[in-house]
């Protein structure tokens, strides 16, 4: 079965790699029937007890033992003429699972502290955060594509977010990134990038710790900008 249009699109590929549970082989058979000659299916998550970075699991599935560290996304892809956004701090309070979300009141406290040192705070909202109760006066960003969001993050002074896909995107954009971890294991799931700092606590890092780390990154830019305006 399946859409003829989907079959036509898939038939142009010789190999498909799927990270998804397929205990009865239904996914494999569907792809083969669509014309994909080689199909490999692996569990979507590393096995229980895995204590290395998740990227090493996915590479091992492909038979790759060693790989270079990830490089930032190319600047030609991320270029935007809106360079004045360099002083903005982006906060992303959500993720794919609410248990991984630093409490919203902690994000609000962080926003207040950074606003007090003259940094512009913008909140990032996606479909998973539509019901988030943001502080009064919050100015959320809603992008129509990941590329549009990546271009904003590439020009940000700082990004703070949870264990989420958007946090990984920020890290790959080269944006200074604070990744907040609670119940999930940063050894396995921390974003990879040249300007990433992980804040981990049980159950959560203290808000003062995150504020101190954020100010250490963001305040020098704010102070420089104020001096240049005198």
Steps between C-alpha positions, in 0.01 A plus 500: 500500500598861540483807286631466143665839546688373808599181318636703209706720731642208698582296190773750412700391808719189510543489879287597798617511862221509757543564871166373623370185665392252235444168685282343231691640202206709376708811437768303318247327276319826420823666389605200295160489331545867415817413311778561753742214444693515830328575830662503844288547814640571845340591835446874519677535837828358630465180705434520873819569691666683210735754660674661204374776277194399300671603176744213547209255511357629172842490336558145627174395335655611171825320570692823564741483794661843481373835380611860509329732752198675349576827324281809523249548223651701212473875534381527141190307604447705816568845357248769585523876463351557849832522683353725768347192664842402637405630846184289528463209740264223390325280756332175398296362793373182333607164359343183373424390857379713791713301744809647331385860543664727755211658694358802319532716812875438488512617139300807604748579779787467252322734259453763770867492598623530143252776421640690798842511329347644184479187288202443274322173578308310236311177565487218247172313474419200286199266479605325824499829694175659383349465849808635683414779746762758412562808714292810430648700216690209351572539131502146357658404170319262269697397192348332197805277448803365682722688256337832594551418868861397438569839344370675811701278733819548299486871586400462865722597790369206702251215481364319806289188461420152622601159372330557164553498127505880489787502750696271267419738213628799699826318572552416132440864408801597710281694740623510863271240651398417855336156503298426814475136603305338781376140467673419171868410478717770341778248447272340241282789380698823540510716185832501317658830403793731559312740732287270715478498880286236671325584827397177674330453834292250694221568459609828332785749508434791735374814329788702646749266333335547163474877549871521585599294195270699270625835629864392459430451129251777428596793721835581334313568176246717682772700677692554176186618322418750778856641493490546122173693525639763737 
